[in-house]
Amino acid sequence: MNEARQQQQLLTSKRDRLVAFVKAHPEQLDALFCFTDPAVRELVLTSPKQLELPDASRLCDRIDYLSRTRIVHQRNEAPRCRGKVLYSERDAHAKVNRIWQKGRGRMRVYHCPVCNGHHLTHQAHKDSDRQVA
């Protein structure tokens, strides 16, 4: 009896999470339902209380994936200049070092005259083909 109650509470929490996600991110509906039947999509959008636990679990796993990969979290959003992340010089060099240590290649810090900050790039400096004497 207790296990059935836990299953029902789990199902209710997953349904509530689905409804909250659909309301908060309507632009992600196609990505959320791309691996499910059209009937499941219709069920979630019209009457989510009829959704069963396996479908709700599958969709909640998809929400986890979309939250990690596709949704920009505004509270962690970095300030930007022309679409590029804006850093202080010290933070930019620290970021370049972390990228290098992870093995993701060389990066260069450059000063931006527009925002008076610093950005990162993979491109070599335009004078890098000259050798330093």
Secondary structure, DSSP 8 states (H G I E B T S, - for coil): -HHHHHHHHHHHHHHHHHHHHHHH-GGGHHHHTTTS-HHHHHHHHH-GGG--HHHHHHHHHHHHHHHHHT---GGG---EETTEE-B-HHHHHHHHHHHHHTT----EEEEETTTTEEEEESS--TTTTS---
